[in-house]
Amino acid sequence: GGGGASGTGQWNPLAKQLNDAINMIVVCWDIVPKGPLADIQSNLLRYRSNEPFPPKIKAINTVLSYDKQGRTLQQMIDQLRQNDSVRQFNFNLINNVLEAEGVSSNFG
């Protein structure tokens, strides 16, 4: 049972990248996730083995476009890395989806 809605399964690689991206937005901007960030992340955690739909990826890409300094997420992470030990992140799967949708990536 459980209907597949539990968060105990393996991460879909694209879902994992998007979840990591949301976590890094929270860290870089020092915010509490709310609105689209919280809703999308909640669904990612609940359905971690499912690939997220392109509109969800595009929504997070749009959120990133609101950075006051016009940085990509990768640039924000690089700035954090100057003072803190931050692991490498790869957003290639997200970038592939955005490219297929004809959308410029703010993930870097």
N, CA, C and O atoms as CSV, one atom per row, in Angstrom:
chain,resi,resn,atom,element,x,y,z
A,1,GLY,N,N,0.742,-1.194,0.000
A,1,GLY,CA,C,0.000,0.000,0.000
A,1,GLY,C,C,0.791,1.274,0.000
A,1,GLY,O,O,1.970,1.311,-0.353
A,2,GLY,N,N,0.123,2.297,0.398
A,2,GLY,CA,C,0.730,3.616,0.437
A,2,GLY,C,C,0.509,4.409,-0.831
A,2,GLY,O,O,0.678,5.629,-0.818
A,3,GLY,N,N,0.140,3.767,-1.925
A,3,GLY,CA,C,-0.157,4.474,-3.165
A,3,GLY,C,C,1.030,5.168,-3.798
A,3,GLY,O,O,0.844,6.009,-4.678
A,4,GLY,N,N,2.250,4.844,-3.380
A,4,GLY,CA,C,3.435,5.446,-3.988
A,4,GLY,C,C,3.673,6.878,-3.577
A,4,GLY,O,O,4.516,7.553,-4.168
A,5,ALA,N,N,2.951,7.365,-2.575
A,5,ALA,CA,C,3.081,8.760,-2.195
A,5,ALA,C,C,4.094,8.990,-1.080
A,5,ALA,O,O,4.303,10.125,-0.654
A,6,SER,N,N,4.713,7.935,-0.615
A,6,SER,CA,C,5.671,8.131,0.476
A,6,SER,C,C,6.983,8.655,-0.066
A,6,SER,O,O,7.300,8.459,-1.239
A,7,GLY,N,N,7.748,9.320,0.785
A,7,GLY,CA,C,9.017,9.904,0.381
A,7,GLY,C,C,10.195,8.993,0.625
A,7,GLY,O,O,11.312,9.476,0.809
A,8,THR,N,N,9.982,7.676,0.635
A,8,THR,CA,C,11.068,6.760,0.970
A,8,THR,C,C,11.775,6.191,-0.247
A,8,THR,O,O,12.783,5.501,-0.096
A,9,GLY,N,N,11.274,6.459,-1.460
A,9,GLY,CA,C,11.884,5.908,-2.667
A,9,GLY,C,C,13.153,6.625,-3.071
A,9,GLY,O,O,13.536,7.636,-2.483
A,10,GLN,N,N,13.795,6.078,-4.090
A,10,GLN,CA,C,14.998,6.693,-4.645
A,10,GLN,C,C,14.628,7.996,-5.344
A,10,GLN,O,O,13.539,8.137,-5.900
A,11,TRP,N,N,15.547,8.931,-5.301
A,11,TRP,CA,C,15.333,10.206,-5.978
A,11,TRP,C,C,15.441,10.029,-7.481
A,11,TRP,O,O,16.356,9.367,-7.972
A,12,ASN,N,N,14.514,10.618,-8.207
A,12,ASN,CA,C,14.673,10.801,-9.635
A,12,ASN,C,C,15.782,11.839,-9.785
A,12,ASN,O,O,15.754,12.848,-9.081
A,13,PRO,N,N,16.759,11.633,-10.674
A,13,PRO,CA,C,17.890,12.564,-10.768
A,13,PRO,C,C,17.488,14.020,-11.035
A,13,PRO,O,O,18.087,14.937,-10.475
A,14,LEU,N,N,16.490,14.233,-11.875
A,14,LEU,CA,C,16.036,15.595,-12.163
A,14,LEU,C,C,15.360,16.205,-10.932
A,14,LEU,O,O,15.577,17.375,-10.617
A,15,ALA,N,N,14.551,15.417,-10.247
A,15,ALA,CA,C,13.897,15.893,-9.027
A,15,ALA,C,C,14.935,16.251,-7.971
A,15,ALA,O,O,14.777,17.242,-7.258
A,16,LYS,N,N,15.989,15.456,-7.865
A,16,LYS,CA,C,17.058,15.717,-6.892
A,16,LYS,C,C,17.755,17.039,-7.214
A,16,LYS,O,O,18.016,17.841,-6.317
A,17,GLN,N,N,18.056,17.265,-8.498
A,17,GLN,CA,C,18.698,18.530,-8.881
A,17,GLN,C,C,17.803,19.719,-8.550
A,17,GLN,O,O,18.280,20.745,-8.066
A,18,LEU,N,N,16.505,19.580,-8.812
A,18,LEU,CA,C,15.599,20.691,-8.542
A,18,LEU,C,C,15.469,20.926,-7.039
A,18,LEU,O,O,15.415,22.074,-6.599
A,19,ASN,N,N,15.419,19.866,-6.255
A,19,ASN,CA,C,15.365,20.009,-4.801
A,19,ASN,C,C,16.644,20.666,-4.275
A,19,ASN,O,O,16.584,21.556,-3.427
A,20,ASP,N,N,17.792,20.227,-4.779
A,20,ASP,CA,C,19.063,20.855,-4.386
A,20,ASP,C,C,19.063,22.344,-4.737
A,20,ASP,O,O,19.528,23.176,-3.958
A,21,ALA,N,N,18.539,22.666,-5.916
A,21,ALA,CA,C,18.488,24.068,-6.350
A,21,ALA,C,C,17.628,24.893,-5.399
A,21,ALA,O,O,18.011,26.000,-5.021
A,22,ILE,N,N,16.485,24.370,-5.015
A,22,ILE,CA,C,15.612,25.097,-4.090
A,22,ILE,C,C,16.320,25.292,-2.753
A,22,ILE,O,O,16.274,26.377,-2.175
A,23,ASN,N,N,16.971,24.245,-2.267
A,23,ASN,CA,C,17.716,24.369,-1.002
A,23,ASN,C,C,18.796,25.441,-1.092
A,23,ASN,O,O,19.008,26.193,-0.141
A,24,MET,N,N,19.471,25.511,-2.220
A,24,MET,CA,C,20.539,26.505,-2.375
A,24,MET,C,C,19.975,27.918,-2.519
A,24,MET,O,O,20.607,28.876,-2.073
A,25,ILE,N,N,18.817,28.064,-3.123
A,25,ILE,CA,C,18.167,29.381,-3.183
A,25,ILE,C,C,17.884,29.860,-1.762
A,25,ILE,O,O,18.134,31.017,-1.423
A,26,VAL,N,N,17.364,28.960,-0.944
A,26,VAL,CA,C,17.050,29.293,0.450
A,26,VAL,C,C,18.311,29.736,1.185
A,26,VAL,O,O,18.289,30.719,1.926
A,27,VAL,N,N,19.408,29.011,0.981
A,27,VAL,CA,C,20.667,29.349,1.643
A,27,VAL,C,C,21.239,30.665,1.111
A,27,VAL,O,O,21.623,31.538,1.889
A,28,CYS,N,N,21.293,30.802,-0.203
A,28,CYS,CA,C,21.902,31.990,-0.811
A,28,CYS,C,C,21.138,33.264,-0.490
A,28,CYS,O,O,21.745,34.313,-0.270
A,29,TRP,N,N,19.829,33.185,-0.461
A,29,TRP,CA,C,19.011,34.367,-0.200
A,29,TRP,C,C,18.634,34.489,1.277
A,29,TRP,O,O,18.023,35.480,1.676
A,30,ASP,N,N,18.988,33.501,2.087
A,30,ASP,CA,C,18.667,33.488,3.515
A,30,ASP,C,C,17.174,33.749,3.735
A,30,ASP,O,O,16.782,34.683,4.435
A,31,ILE,N,N,16.357,32.893,3.114
A,31,ILE,CA,C,14.906,33.037,3.191
A,31,ILE,C,C,14.284,31.752,3.708
A,31,ILE,O,O,14.916,30.696,3.722
A,32,VAL,N,N,13.046,31.863,4.129
A,32,VAL,CA,C,12.231,30.697,4.446
A,32,VAL,C,C,11.388,30.436,3.206
A,32,VAL,O,O,10.706,31.338,2.719
A,33,PRO,N,N,11.428,29.196,2.683
A,33,PRO,CA,C,10.669,28.940,1.451
A,33,PRO,C,C,9.166,29.116,1.669
A,33,PRO,O,O,8.592,28.622,2.640
A,34,LYS,N,N,8.560,29.830,0.741
A,34,LYS,CA,C,7.110,29.999,0.755
A,34,LYS,C,C,6.650,30.130,-0.685
A,34,LYS,O,O,7.473,30.199,-1.597
A,35,GLY,N,N,5.378,30.163,-0.890
A,35,GLY,CA,C,4.830,30.294,-2.228
A,35,GLY,C,C,5.272,29.160,-3.131
A,35,GLY,O,O,5.267,28.001,-2.716
A,36,PRO,N,N,5.661,29.482,-4.381
A,36,PRO,CA,C,6.036,28.435,-5.335
A,36,PRO,C,C,7.199,27.564,-4.846
A,36,PRO,O,O,7.193,26.352,-5.062
A,37,LEU,N,N,8.185,28.162,-4.198
A,37,LEU,CA,C,9.314,27.369,-3.705
A,37,LEU,C,C,8.843,26.288,-2.754
A,37,LEU,O,O,9.218,25.125,-2.901
A,38,ALA,N,N,8.027,26.658,-1.784
A,38,ALA,CA,C,7.552,25.700,-0.788
A,38,ALA,C,C,6.639,24.651,-1.417
A,38,ALA,O,O,6.745,23.464,-1.107
A,39,ASP,N,N,5.749,25.086,-2.292
A,39,ASP,CA,C,4.814,24.147,-2.918
A,39,ASP,C,C,5.542,23.124,-3.783
A,39,ASP,O,O,5.275,21.925,-3.701
A,40,ILE,N,N,6.449,23.601,-4.600
A,40,ILE,CA,C,7.182,22.701,-5.489
A,40,ILE,C,C,8.065,21.767,-4.680
A,40,ILE,O,O,8.129,20.573,-4.971
A,41,GLN,N,N,8.748,22.294,-3.667
A,41,GLN,CA,C,9.611,21.438,-2.867
A,41,GLN,C,C,8.802,20.391,-2.099
A,41,GLN,O,O,9.235,19.245,-1.973
A,42,SER,N,N,7.664,20.764,-1.602
A,42,SER,CA,C,6.808,19.812,-0.900
A,42,SER,C,C,6.450,18.639,-1.809
A,42,SER,O,O,6.500,17.483,-1.390
A,43,ASN,N,N,6.089,18.940,-3.049
A,43,ASN,CA,C,5.757,17.873,-4.006
A,43,ASN,C,C,6.984,17.054,-4.390
A,43,ASN,O,O,6.886,15.842,-4.584
A,44,LEU,N,N,8.141,17.712,-4.500
A,44,LEU,CA,C,9.367,16.975,-4.799
A,44,LEU,C,C,9.672,15.963,-3.695
A,44,LEU,O,O,10.035,14.819,-3.970
A,45,LEU,N,N,9.521,16.394,-2.458
A,45,LEU,CA,C,9.801,15.506,-1.332
A,45,LEU,C,C,8.788,14.366,-1.247
A,45,LEU,O,O,9.137,13.244,-0.880
A,46,ARG,N,N,7.563,14.652,-1.580
A,46,ARG,CA,C,6.508,13.641,-1.523
A,46,ARG,C,C,6.635,12.630,-2.665
A,46,ARG,O,O,6.418,11.434,-2.469
A,47,TYR,N,N,6.983,13.112,-3.845
A,47,TYR,CA,C,7.032,12.252,-5.033
A,47,TYR,C,C,8.437,12.235,-5.610
A,47,TYR,O,O,8.625,12.449,-6.808
A,48,ARG,N,N,9.409,11.985,-4.772
A,48,ARG,CA,C,10.822,12.100,-5.156
A,48,ARG,C,C,11.249,11.166,-6.282
A,48,ARG,O,O,12.240,11.442,-6.958
A,49,SER,N,N,10.541,10.090,-6.495
A,49,SER,CA,C,10.932,9.170,-7.568
A,49,SER,C,C,10.343,9.578,-8.922
A,49,SER,O,O,10.663,8.971,-9.944
A,50,ASN,N,N,9.487,10.599,-8.933
A,50,ASN,CA,C,8.870,11.062,-10.185
A,50,ASN,C,C,9.625,12.250,-10.755
A,50,ASN,O,O,10.132,13.094,-10.018
A,51,GLU,N,N,9.690,12.300,-12.058
A,51,GLU,CA,C,10.331,13.438,-12.721
A,51,GLU,C,C,9.410,14.651,-12.659
A,51,GLU,O,O,8.230,14.548,-12.993
A,52,PRO,N,N,9.935,15.796,-12.236
A,52,PRO,CA,C,9.091,16.996,-12.173
A,52,PRO,C,C,8.706,17.485,-13.573
A,52,PRO,O,O,9.470,17.344,-14.528
A,53,PHE,N,N,7.520,18.054,-13.672
A,53,PHE,CA,C,7.035,18.568,-14.941
A,53,PHE,C,C,7.773,19.861,-15.307
A,53,PHE,O,O,8.156,20.625,-14.421
A,54,PRO,N,N,7.973,20.108,-16.609
A,54,PRO,CA,C,8.669,21.324,-17.046
A,54,PRO,C,C,8.114,22.622,-16.461
A,54,PRO,O,O,8.906,23.507,-16.139
A,55,PRO,N,N,6.783,22.786,-16.304
A,55,PRO,CA,C,6.310,24.051,-15.718
A,55,PRO,C,C,6.849,24.302,-14.297
A,55,PRO,O,O,7.026,25.455,-13.903
A,56,LYS,N,N,7.104,23.260,-13.546
A,56,LYS,CA,C,7.666,23.423,-12.198
A,56,LYS,C,C,9.114,23.910,-12.287
A,56,LYS,O,O,9.540,24.768,-11.514
A,57,ILE,N,N,9.844,23.364,-13.217
A,57,ILE,CA,C,11.238,23.777,-13.423
A,57,ILE,C,C,11.280,25.224,-13.902
A,57,ILE,O,O,12.106,26.014,-13.444
A,58,LYS,N,N,10.389,25.564,-14.821
A,58,LYS,CA,C,10.337,26.928,-15.326
A,58,LYS,C,C,9.934,27.911,-14.224
A,58,LYS,O,O,10.397,29.052,-14.210
A,59,ALA,N,N,9.078,27.475,-13.307
A,59,ALA,CA,C,8.677,28.352,-12.197
A,59,ALA,C,C,9.872,28.677,-11.304
A,59,ALA,O,O,10.042,29.826,-10.894
A,60,ILE,N,N,10.701,27.679,-10.999
A,60,ILE,CA,C,11.887,27.927,-10.174
A,60,ILE,C,C,12.885,28.780,-10.953
A,60,ILE,O,O,13.554,29.636,-10.373
A,61,ASN,N,N,12.989,28.554,-12.245
A,61,ASN,CA,C,13.851,29.388,-13.090
A,61,ASN,C,C,13.404,30.854,-13.021
A,61,ASN,O,O,14.234,31.761,-12.958
A,62,THR,N,N,12.105,31.071,-13.035
A,62,THR,CA,C,11.566,32.428,-12.928
A,62,THR,C,C,11.890,33.030,-11.567
A,62,THR,O,O,12.262,34.200,-11.479
A,63,VAL,N,N,11.750,32.240,-10.505
A,63,VAL,CA,C,12.100,32.716,-9.164
A,63,VAL,C,C,13.558,33.181,-9.147
A,63,VAL,O,O,13.877,34.228,-8.582
A,64,LEU,N,N,14.431,32.399,-9.767
A,64,LEU,CA,C,15.854,32.765,-9.820
A,64,LEU,C,C,16.079,34.084,-10.557
A,64,LEU,O,O,17.030,34.806,-10.259
A,65,SER,N,N,15.226,34.393,-11.499
A,65,SER,CA,C,15.389,35.630,-12.266
A,65,SER,C,C,15.185,36.868,-11.402
A,65,SER,O,O,15.521,37.975,-11.822
A,66,TYR,N,N,14.641,36.696,-10.207
A,66,TYR,CA,C,14.403,37.826,-9.307
A,66,TYR,C,C,15.620,38.173,-8.457
A,66,TYR,O,O,15.537,39.056,-7.603
A,67,ASP,N,N,16.748,37.497,-8.672
A,67,ASP,CA,C,17.937,37.827,-7.890
A,67,ASP,C,C,18.285,39.298,-8.105
A,67,ASP,O,O,18.383,39.762,-9.241
A,68,LYS,N,N,18.466,40.013,-7.020
A,68,LYS,CA,C,18.705,41.460,-7.086
A,68,LYS,C,C,19.997,41.818,-7.802
A,68,LYS,O,O,20.126,42.917,-8.342
A,69,GLN,N,N,20.960,40.894,-7.811
A,69,GLN,CA,C,22.239,41.149,-8.464
A,69,GLN,C,C,22.313,40.521,-9.853
A,69,GLN,O,O,23.353,40.602,-10.507
A,70,GLY,N,N,21.229,39.897,-10.316
A,70,GLY,CA,C,21.192,39.318,-11.648
A,70,GLY,C,C,22.078,38.096,-11.820
A,70,GLY,O,O,22.513,37.800,-12.933
A,71,ARG,N,N,22.348,37.387,-10.741
A,71,ARG,CA,C,23.237,36.219,-10.793
A,71,ARG,C,C,22.468,34.945,-11.131
A,71,ARG,O,O,21.269,34.835,-10.877
A,72,THR,N,N,23.181,34.000,-11.703
A,72,THR,CA,C,22.633,32.656,-11.834
A,72,THR,C,C,22.800,31.953,-10.486
A,72,THR,O,O,23.542,32.425,-9.624
A,73,LEU,N,N,22.126,30.853,-10.312
A,73,LEU,CA,C,22.275,30.101,-9.063
A,73,LEU,C,C,23.711,29.633,-8.888
A,73,LEU,O,O,24.240,29.661,-7.777
A,74,GLN,N,N,24.341,29.208,-9.962
A,74,GLN,CA,C,25.729,28.751,-9.871
A,74,GLN,C,C,26.651,29.894,-9.421
A,74,GLN,O,O,27.582,29.665,-8.649
A,75,GLN,N,N,26.403,31.098,-9.888
A,75,GLN,CA,C,27.195,32.254,-9.454
A,75,GLN,C,C,26.975,32.543,-7.970
A,75,GLN,O,O,27.914,32.895,-7.257
A,76,MET,N,N,25.740,32.396,-7.511
A,76,MET,CA,C,25.455,32.593,-6.089
A,76,MET,C,C,26.210,31.568,-5.244
A,76,MET,O,O,26.783,31.904,-4.208
A,77,ILE,N,N,26.202,30.322,-5.698
A,77,ILE,CA,C,26.900,29.254,-4.979
A,77,ILE,C,C,28.397,29.517,-4.969
A,77,ILE,O,O,29.062,29.310,-3.954
A,78,ASP,N,N,28.930,29.975,-6.100
A,78,ASP,CA,C,30.361,30.303,-6.174
A,78,ASP,C,C,30.717,31.405,-5.175
A,78,ASP,O,O,31.785,31.361,-4.565
A,79,GLN,N,N,29.847,32.378,-5.005
A,79,GLN,CA,C,30.101,33.436,-4.021
A,79,GLN,C,C,30.091,32.880,-2.600
A,79,GLN,O,O,30.905,33.284,-1.771
A,80,LEU,N,N,29.179,31.960,-2.317
A,80,LEU,CA,C,29.164,31.319,-1.000
A,80,LEU,C,C,30.465,30.562,-0.746
A,80,LEU,O,O,30.996,30.552,0.365
A,81,ARG,N,N,30.955,29.939,-1.794
A,81,ARG,CA,C,32.149,29.117,-1.698
A,81,ARG,C,C,33.387,29.926,-1.315
A,81,ARG,O,O,34.366,29.352,-0.837
A,82,GLN,N,N,33.366,31.231,-1.513
A,82,GLN,CA,C,34.504,32.080,-1.162
A,82,GLN,C,C,34.775,32.079,0.341
A,82,GLN,O,O,35.920,32.224,0.768
A,83,ASN,N,N,33.728,31.917,1.136
A,83,ASN,CA,C,33.883,31.956,2.589
A,83,ASN,C,C,33.512,30.649,3.285
A,83,ASN,O,O,33.859,30.446,4.449
A,84,ASP,N,N,32.820,29.773,2.588
A,84,ASP,CA,C,32.345,28.537,3.193
A,84,ASP,C,C,32.659,27.344,2.298
A,84,ASP,O,O,32.849,27.476,1.089
A,85,SER,N,N,32.705,26.199,2.920
A,85,SER,CA,C,32.908,24.964,2.169
A,85,SER,C,C,31.555,24.501,1.633
A,85,SER,O,O,30.699,24.033,2.384
A,86,VAL,N,N,31.383,24.639,0.339
A,86,VAL,CA,C,30.126,24.262,-0.307
A,86,VAL,C,C,30.458,23.288,-1.423
A,86,VAL,O,O,31.336,23.544,-2.247
A,87,ARG,N,N,29.750,22.174,-1.442
A,87,ARG,CA,C,30.028,21.158,-2.466
A,87,ARG,C,C,29.624,21.652,-3.850
A,87,ARG,O,O,28.903,22.641,-3.991
A,88,GLN,N,N,30.097,20.953,-4.851
A,88,GLN,CA,C,29.760,21.280,-6.233
A,88,GLN,C,C,28.335,20.825,-6.545
A,88,GLN,O,O,27.902,19.762,-6.100
A,89,PHE,N,N,27.627,21.623,-7.299
A,89,PHE,CA,C,26.287,21.268,-7.756
A,89,PHE,C,C,26.283,21.301,-9.277
A,89,PHE,O,O,26.941,22.135,-9.899
A,90,ASN,N,N,25.535,20.386,-9.856
A,90,ASN,CA,C,25.399,20.305,-11.297
A,90,ASN,C,C,23.918,20.389,-11.624
A,90,ASN,O,O,23.118,19.615,-11.100
A,91,PHE,N,N,23.557,21.315,-12.480
A,91,PHE,CA,C,22.162,21.494,-12.867
A,91,PHE,C,C,21.949,21.163,-14.348
A,91,PHE,O,O,21.080,21.737,-15.004
A,92,ASN,N,N,22.749,20.237,-14.856
A,92,ASN,CA,C,22.687,19.906,-16.280
A,92,ASN,C,C,21.334,19.358,-16.716
A,92,ASN,O,O,20.869,19.681,-17.809
A,93,LEU,N,N,20.692,18.540,-15.891
A,93,LEU,CA,C,19.394,17.972,-16.278
A,93,LEU,C,C,18.325,19.064,-16.330
A,93,LEU,O,O,17.471,19.072,-17.216
A,94,ILE,N,N,18.386,19.974,-15.376
A,94,ILE,CA,C,17.461,21.113,-15.373
A,94,ILE,C,C,17.699,21.972,-16.617
A,94,ILE,O,O,16.752,22.369,-17.295
A,95,ASN,N,N,18.963,22.254,-16.908
A,95,ASN,CA,C,19.294,23.060,-18.077
A,95,ASN,C,C,18.841,22.399,-19.371
A,95,ASN,O,O,18.423,23.086,-20.303
A,96,ASN,N,N,18.920,21.067,-19.439
A,96,ASN,CA,C,18.445,20.348,-20.632
A,96,ASN,C,C,16.947,20.544,-20.829
A,96,ASN,O,O,16.491,20.755,-21.953
A,97,VAL,N,N,16.177,20.474,-19.739
A,97,VAL,CA,C,14.728,20.672,-19.830
A,97,VAL,C,C,14.423,22.092,-20.287
A,97,VAL,O,O,13.592,22.305,-21.170
A,98,LEU,N,N,15.101,23.059,-19.682
A,98,LEU,CA,C,14.852,24.455,-20.061
A,98,LEU,C,C,15.217,24.712,-21.519
A,98,LEU,O,O,14.511,25.428,-22.229
A,99,GLU,N,N,16.320,24.126,-21.953
A,99,GLU,CA,C,16.737,24.294,-23.355
A,99,GLU,C,C,15.675,23.694,-24.289
A,99,GLU,O,O,15.328,24.298,-25.305
A,100,ALA,N,N,15.164,22.515,-23.947
A,100,ALA,CA,C,14.139,21.876,-24.769
A,100,ALA,C,C,12.855,22.708,-24.810
A,100,ALA,O,O,12.101,22.656,-25.782
A,101,GLU,N,N,12.618,23.476,-23.743
A,101,GLU,CA,C,11.437,24.343,-23.668
A,101,GLU,C,C,11.689,25.706,-24.302
A,101,GLU,O,O,10.775,26.524,-24.399
A,102,GLY,N,N,12.939,25.956,-24.739
A,102,GLY,CA,C,13.268,27.234,-25.345
A,102,GLY,C,C,13.389,28.362,-24.338
A,102,GLY,O,O,13.127,29.521,-24.662
A,103,VAL,N,N,13.787,28.026,-23.105
A,103,VAL,CA,C,13.880,28.995,-22.026
A,103,VAL,C,C,15.332,29.157,-21.610
A,103,VAL,O,O,16.046,28.166,-21.456
A,104,SER,N,N,15.779,30.394,-21.428
A,104,SER,CA,C,17.133,30.670,-20.970
A,104,SER,C,C,17.241,30.312,-19.486
A,104,SER,O,O,16.382,30.685,-18.687
A,105,SER,N,N,18.299,29.589,-19.126
A,105,SER,CA,C,18.460,29.102,-17.765
A,105,SER,C,C,19.065,30.157,-16.833
A,105,SER,O,O,19.994,30.877,-17.197
A,106,ASN,N,N,18.514,30.223,-15.634
A,106,ASN,CA,C,19.060,31.047,-14.563
A,106,ASN,C,C,19.757,30.179,-13.520
A,106,ASN,O,O,20.122,30.662,-12.448
A,107,PHE,N,N,19.939,28.903,-13.832
A,107,PHE,CA,C,20.590,27.981,-12.910
A,107,PHE,C,C,22.106,28.024,-13.057
A,107,PHE,O,O,22.836,27.854,-12.081
A,108,GLY,N,N,22.576,28.251,-14.282
A,108,GLY,CA,C,24.019,28.316,-14.523
A,108,GLY,C,C,24.609,26.971,-14.813
A,108,GLY,O,O,25.814,26.861,-15.038
